[in-house]
Amino acid sequence: MYKRKNILKIAIDSPAAAGAGTLARNISKNYNLFYLDTGKIYRYIAYLKLKFPKKFNNTFIKSKIRNLKIKDLSNKNLLSDEVGTEASIISKKKSIRKMIHSFQLNFAYNPPKKYNGSCLDGRDITYNIVPDANFKFYITANVKTRALRRYRELKKLKKKVTYKEVLKSIKKRDKSDQNRSISPLKKTKDSLLINTTNLNKRACFLKIKKIIDGKIKN
């Protein structure tokens, strides 16, 4: 695999609804990085499984990943609780993770030349996808705060869901992500912990920007 030299690589891992996606997008915009929400890929595959259950097999998945475009990951249907639960199940499948792995690697190490590098967030980015990242962060928040954030997000999309349902789903996903045998969610020793429970989006971004700027300038 071709790897661009001298690029900035940022890896972020986090449990669901911790604010990592918003943070990663802001970081990517500030430093002109190619951004990928890797969790959206699994949600996209889960969405396809729910929409095309009779067609869903490895050949079908390979074709969809091969032709995957970033715009495909902006589908609002990917944010549903049903898709999120299915994505957590799918992410445990070794065959699917293997197919997605090469896509993620190419994205991380060979971003378009107009970008200064790449920024990926997910569950196993810091140790499995971009282990040599220039910066590694583990973003988290307490489970009730994360559930409330996801609930508000879903309500804005006019989804009929209760806070209790979202809280239950978040707890279930945490358990699934942390205990799966393949690429579980975990904080690596070289990842900086950022707890966003009491931080707004701006404060969180400035905190990480200060860390990155401090190292780049030195």
KARA-V848946 format. One record per pair of residues at least 6 apart in sequence whose ideal C-beta (glycine too) atoms are under 6 Angstrom apart, sorted by sequence separation. I is the first residue (numbers start at 1). GAP is how many residues later the second one is. D is the distance in whole Angstrom. If there is no record, write none. Layout:
# KARA-V848946
i->I gap->GAP d->D
i->I gap->GAP d->D
This chain:
# KARA-V848946
i->14 gap->6 d->4
i->90 gap->6 d->6
i->178 gap->6 d->6
i->28 gap->7 d->4
i->49 gap->7 d->5
i->111 gap->7 d->5
i->154 gap->7 d->5
i->178 gap->7 d->5
i->12 gap->8 d->5
i->177 gap->8 d->4
i->196 gap->8 d->5
i->25 gap->10 d->6
i->108 gap->10 d->5
i->126 gap->10 d->4
i->12 gap->12 d->5
i->108 gap->12 d->6
i->151 gap->12 d->5
i->151 gap->15 d->4
i->21 gap->16 d->5
i->150 gap->16 d->5
i->147 gap->19 d->5
i->147 gap->20 d->4
i->108 gap->22 d->5
i->147 gap->23 d->5
i->146 gap->24 d->6
i->104 gap->25 d->5
i->143 gap->27 d->6
i->44 gap->29 d->6
i->47 gap->30 d->6
i->47 gap->31 d->6
i->40 gap->33 d->4
i->65 gap->34 d->5
i->43 gap->35 d->4
i->47 gap->36 d->5
i->46 gap->37 d->5
i->62 gap->37 d->6
i->65 gap->38 d->6
i->43 gap->40 d->5
i->46 gap->40 d->4
i->46 gap->41 d->4
i->43 gap->44 d->5
i->46 gap->44 d->5
i->42 gap->45 d->4
i->45 gap->45 d->6
i->42 gap->48 d->6
i->42 gap->49 d->5
i->138 gap->49 d->4
i->145 gap->52 d->5
i->138 gap->53 d->4
i->123 gap->54 d->6
i->136 gap->54 d->6
i->128 gap->55 d->5
i->136 gap->55 d->4
i->137 gap->55 d->5
i->138 gap->55 d->5
i->139 gap->55 d->5
i->140 gap->55 d->6
i->141 gap->55 d->5
i->142 gap->55 d->5
i->141 gap->56 d->4
i->137 gap->57 d->6
i->41 gap->59 d->5
i->124 gap->59 d->4
i->127 gap->61 d->5
i->123 gap->62 d->4
i->126 gap->62 d->5
i->126 gap->65 d->5
i->38 gap->66 d->6
i->36 gap->71 d->5
i->34 gap->77 d->3
i->135 gap->77 d->6
i->34 gap->81 d->4
i->76 gap->81 d->6
i->33 gap->82 d->6
i->38 gap->82 d->6
i->32 gap->83 d->6
i->39 gap->83 d->5
i->32 gap->84 d->5
i->33 gap->84 d->5
i->34 gap->84 d->5
i->35 gap->84 d->5
i->36 gap->84 d->5
i->37 gap->84 d->6
i->38 gap->84 d->3
i->33 gap->85 d->6
i->88 gap->85 d->5
i->97 gap->85 d->6
i->33 gap->86 d->4
i->81 gap->88 d->5
i->88 gap->88 d->4
i->92 gap->88 d->5
i->94 gap->88 d->6
i->28 gap->91 d->4
i->27 gap->92 d->6
i->24 gap->95 d->5
i->24 gap->97 d->4
i->20 gap->101 d->5
i->3 gap->106 d->4
i->4 gap->106 d->6
i->2 gap->108 d->6
i->8 gap->108 d->5
i->9 gap->108 d->5
i->8 gap->109 d->3
i->9 gap->109 d->6
i->10 gap->109 d->4
i->11 gap->109 d->6
i->12 gap->109 d->4
i->7 gap->110 d->4
i->13 gap->110 d->6
i->13 gap->112 d->5
i->13 gap->113 d->5
i->11 gap->114 d->4
i->11 gap->115 d->4
i->11 gap->119 d->4
i->20 gap->119 d->4
i->9 gap->121 d->5
i->18 gap->121 d->5
i->11 gap->122 d->4
i->18 gap->122 d->5
i->18 gap->123 d->5
i->9 gap->124 d->4
i->9 gap->125 d->5
i->10 gap->125 d->5
i->11 gap->125 d->5
i->12 gap->125 d->5
i->13 gap->125 d->5
i->14 gap->125 d->4
i->8 gap->126 d->6
i->18 gap->128 d->6
i->17 gap->129 d->4
i->17 gap->132 d->5
i->17 gap->133 d->4
i->16 gap->154 d->6
i->16 gap->157 d->5
i->15 gap->159 d->5
i->19 gap->177 d->4
i->22 gap->179 d->6
i->26 gap->179 d->5
i->23 gap->181 d->6
